[in-house]
Amino acid sequence: MILEVCCGSAEDVLIAAQAGADRVELNSALFLGGLTPSIGAMTVARQVSIPIMAMVRPREGGFCYSEMEFAAMLADARALLAAGADGIVFGCLHPDGRVDKARCAAMLEVIGEKESVFSRAIDVVPDWREALDVLIELGVTRVLTSGQASSAPAGADTIRAMEEYAAGRIQILPGCGVKPDNAAALLAATGCHQLHGSFKTSRTDISATHNPAVSFSGGVCPPEEQVPVTDAAAVRAALRALGK
């Protein structure tokens, strides 16, 4: 059983590794669903010995990218791998929501022998079986999914169906809404052998709160002083719940 922790910073990676995580996924902007981390974050995070998967997602929103955005994705992937990433997480779709095979193939060429993970873009495709067929044909290592539901526990039946359909040809990684108190049940319900969760708590940074007229966040966001960080206790609790 592998527990992967979704991290929003190099500090998160260190906390997760010290707490006993088996693998991490390094992102930035988790509130937006996870975006490409900086090369500095990847370089600093590389002090840990566990595998680091690096997200390559240039913006929030969908997964159908402009030519410029996709060129930046390829450049980011090369740079992150050079900085020590053990694999790349990405997702490319056509406007109709189907997997963009050509762009996935281009990304896989950059990734080479390292691990490749198709992101939760799989959760918005119109036909997940067709999508898995494409990804299997391309040789993608793993798919991160909530089972096309609001959370992995809610999509457990579909995740089990994905695991059975994959039949060992591609790894299925349940993620979204994974917590210490549902981790073991989710593994049992899905038949999978790995989980992905963020296990967040928060710390306080009041430096941006002294002028109420200024906000650096758009839309409905957590309070400015709330900074999401990995909760080592939650990671340990999840590992205990899973018998690790």
C-alpha positions as CSV (number, residue, x, y, z in Angstrom):
1,M,0.0,0.0,0.0
2,I,1.3,3.4,-1.0
3,L,0.2,6.7,0.6
4,E,0.9,9.7,-1.6
5,V,0.5,13.2,0.0
6,C,-0.5,16.1,-2.1
7,C,1.8,19.0,-1.2
8,G,1.6,22.7,-1.9
9,S,5.2,23.6,-1.1
10,A,8.7,22.3,-0.5
11,E,8.0,22.6,3.3
12,D,4.9,20.4,2.8
13,V,7.1,17.8,1.1
14,L,9.5,17.7,4.1
15,I,6.6,17.4,6.6
16,A,5.0,14.6,4.6
17,A,8.3,12.7,4.3
18,Q,9.0,13.0,8.0
19,A,5.5,11.9,8.8
20,G,6.1,8.7,6.8
21,A,4.5,9.3,3.5
22,D,5.5,6.9,0.7
23,R,5.4,9.4,-2.1
24,V,4.4,13.0,-2.7
25,E,2.9,15.1,-5.4
26,L,4.4,18.7,-5.5
27,N,2.1,21.5,-6.6
28,S,1.5,25.1,-6.1
29,A,-2.0,26.8,-5.6
30,L,-3.8,23.8,-4.2
31,F,-6.9,26.0,-3.7
32,L,-7.1,26.1,-7.5
33,G,-6.7,22.4,-7.9
34,G,-3.0,22.3,-8.0
35,L,-0.7,24.2,-10.5
36,T,2.9,23.8,-11.6
37,P,5.4,24.4,-8.7
38,S,8.4,26.6,-9.0
39,I,11.8,25.1,-9.8
40,G,13.0,26.5,-6.5
41,A,10.4,24.5,-4.6
42,M,11.3,21.4,-6.5
43,T,15.0,21.9,-5.8
44,V,14.5,22.5,-2.1
45,A,12.0,19.6,-1.9
46,R,14.6,17.2,-3.4
47,Q,16.3,16.8,-0.1
48,V,13.8,14.0,0.8
49,S,14.5,10.5,-0.3
50,I,10.9,9.5,-1.2
51,P,9.6,9.9,-4.8
52,I,8.3,13.3,-5.8
53,M,5.8,13.6,-8.6
54,A,5.6,17.2,-9.9
55,M,2.4,18.7,-11.3
56,V,2.6,20.4,-14.7
57,R,-0.6,22.5,-15.0
58,P,0.0,26.1,-16.2
59,R,-3.4,27.6,-15.0
60,E,-6.6,26.9,-13.2
61,G,-9.7,26.0,-15.1
62,G,-9.9,23.3,-17.8
63,F,-7.3,21.1,-19.5
64,C,-7.5,22.3,-23.1
65,Y,-4.4,24.5,-23.5
66,S,-3.3,27.0,-26.1
67,E,-0.1,26.3,-28.1
68,M,1.8,28.7,-25.8
69,E,0.5,27.1,-22.7
70,F,1.4,23.6,-23.9
71,A,4.9,24.8,-24.9
72,A,5.3,26.1,-21.3
73,M,4.1,22.8,-20.0
74,L,6.7,20.9,-21.9
75,A,9.4,23.3,-20.8
76,D,8.2,23.1,-17.2
77,A,8.3,19.3,-17.3
78,R,11.9,19.3,-18.6
79,A,13.0,21.7,-15.9
80,L,11.3,19.9,-13.1
81,L,12.8,16.6,-14.2
82,A,16.2,18.2,-14.4
83,A,15.7,19.5,-10.9
84,G,15.0,16.0,-9.5
85,A,11.4,15.2,-10.1
86,D,10.7,11.4,-10.2
87,G,7.7,11.9,-12.5
88,I,5.3,14.3,-14.0
89,V,1.5,14.7,-13.3
90,F,-0.4,16.3,-16.2
91,G,-3.7,16.2,-18.1
92,C,-4.6,17.3,-21.6
93,L,-8.1,17.2,-23.1
94,H,-9.8,18.3,-26.3
95,P,-12.6,20.9,-26.0
96,D,-15.2,18.0,-26.0
97,G,-13.5,16.6,-22.9
98,R,-11.8,13.6,-24.6
99,V,-8.1,12.8,-24.0
100,D,-5.8,14.7,-26.3
101,K,-3.7,11.8,-27.4
102,A,-1.2,13.8,-29.4
103,R,-0.3,16.2,-26.6
104,C,-0.2,13.3,-24.1
105,A,2.3,11.6,-26.4
106,A,4.4,14.7,-26.6
107,M,4.5,15.0,-22.8
108,L,5.4,11.3,-22.4
109,E,8.3,11.8,-24.8
110,V,9.7,14.5,-22.5
111,I,9.0,12.3,-19.4
112,G,10.9,9.4,-20.9
113,E,11.6,6.6,-18.4
114,K,10.3,8.5,-15.4
115,E,6.8,8.0,-14.1
116,S,3.8,9.6,-15.8
117,V,0.5,10.4,-14.0
118,F,-2.7,11.5,-15.8
119,S,-4.4,14.0,-13.5
120,R,-8.0,14.3,-12.4
121,A,-8.7,15.5,-15.9
122,I,-9.9,11.9,-16.2
123,D,-12.8,12.9,-13.9
124,V,-14.4,15.1,-16.5
125,V,-14.0,12.9,-19.6
126,P,-17.3,11.7,-21.2
127,D,-16.2,8.0,-21.3
128,W,-13.6,6.9,-18.8
129,R,-13.1,3.5,-20.4
130,E,-12.2,5.1,-23.7
131,A,-9.9,7.5,-21.8
132,L,-8.2,4.6,-20.0
133,D,-7.8,2.8,-23.3
134,V,-5.9,5.8,-24.8
135,L,-3.7,6.2,-21.7
136,I,-2.9,2.5,-21.6
137,E,-2.0,2.5,-25.3
138,L,0.3,5.5,-24.6
139,G,2.0,3.8,-21.7
140,V,1.0,6.2,-18.9
141,T,2.0,4.8,-15.5
142,R,-0.9,5.9,-13.4
143,V,-4.3,7.8,-13.3
144,L,-5.4,10.0,-10.3
145,T,-9.2,9.9,-10.0
146,S,-12.1,10.6,-7.7
147,G,-14.2,8.2,-9.8
148,Q,-15.8,11.2,-11.6
149,A,-17.5,12.2,-8.3
150,S,-17.1,15.0,-5.9
151,S,-14.8,12.9,-3.8
152,A,-13.1,9.5,-3.9
153,P,-15.4,8.0,-1.3
154,A,-18.4,9.2,-3.3
155,G,-16.9,7.7,-6.5
156,A,-15.7,4.5,-4.9
157,D,-17.9,2.3,-7.1
158,T,-16.6,3.8,-10.3
159,I,-13.0,3.7,-9.0
160,R,-13.4,-0.1,-8.3
161,A,-14.8,-0.4,-11.9
162,M,-11.8,1.5,-13.2
163,E,-9.4,-0.8,-11.2
164,E,-11.1,-3.9,-12.6
165,Y,-11.2,-2.5,-16.2
166,A,-7.5,-1.5,-15.9
167,A,-6.6,-5.1,-14.9
168,G,-3.0,-4.1,-14.1
169,R,-2.4,-2.3,-17.4
170,I,-2.4,1.1,-15.7
171,Q,-2.3,2.0,-12.0
172,I,-5.5,3.6,-10.5
173,L,-4.8,6.1,-7.7
174,P,-7.9,7.2,-5.7
175,G,-7.7,10.8,-4.6
176,C,-9.9,13.7,-3.3
177,G,-11.5,13.7,0.1
178,V,-9.2,11.1,1.5
179,K,-8.9,11.3,5.3
180,P,-7.5,9.2,8.1
181,D,-11.0,8.0,9.1
182,N,-12.0,6.9,5.6
183,A,-8.7,5.7,4.1
184,A,-8.9,2.0,5.0
185,A,-12.6,1.8,4.0
186,L,-11.8,3.4,0.6
187,L,-9.0,0.9,-0.1
188,A,-11.4,-1.9,0.7
189,A,-14.2,-0.4,-1.4
190,T,-12.0,0.3,-4.5
191,G,-9.7,-2.7,-4.5
192,C,-6.8,-0.3,-5.1
193,H,-3.4,-0.4,-3.4
194,Q,-2.6,3.3,-3.1
195,L,-4.2,6.5,-2.0
196,H,-3.7,10.3,-2.6
197,G,-4.6,12.9,0.0
198,S,-3.7,16.4,1.1
199,F,-4.3,16.0,4.9
200,K,-4.3,19.8,5.4
201,T,-4.3,21.9,8.6
202,S,-3.3,25.6,8.6
203,R,-0.8,27.9,10.2
204,T,-1.1,31.7,10.7
205,D,0.6,34.5,8.7
206,I,-0.9,37.9,9.7
207,S,1.5,40.0,7.6
208,A,-1.0,40.7,4.9
209,T,-3.9,41.6,7.2
210,H,-2.9,45.1,8.3
211,N,-4.7,46.9,5.4
212,P,-8.3,45.7,5.1
213,A,-8.6,47.5,1.7
214,V,-6.2,45.1,0.1
215,S,-6.7,41.5,-0.8
216,F,-4.4,39.3,-2.9
217,S,-7.1,36.6,-3.4
218,G,-9.9,36.5,-6.0
219,G,-13.4,35.2,-5.5
220,V,-14.4,33.3,-2.4
221,C,-11.1,32.3,-0.6
222,P,-10.1,31.3,2.8
223,P,-9.1,34.2,5.2
224,E,-5.9,35.9,4.1
225,E,-4.0,34.6,7.2
226,Q,-4.9,31.0,6.5
227,V,-2.0,29.1,4.8
228,P,-2.7,25.5,3.9
229,V,0.1,23.1,5.2
230,T,0.4,19.4,5.4
231,D,-0.8,18.0,8.7
232,A,1.8,15.5,9.8
233,A,-0.5,14.1,12.5
234,A,-3.2,13.4,9.8
235,V,-0.7,11.6,7.6
236,R,0.4,9.5,10.5
237,A,-3.2,8.7,11.4
238,A,-3.9,7.7,7.9
239,L,-0.9,5.4,7.8
240,R,-2.0,3.9,11.2
241,A,-5.5,3.4,9.8
242,L,-4.0,1.6,6.8
243,G,-1.9,-0.7,9.0
244,K,1.4,0.9,8.1
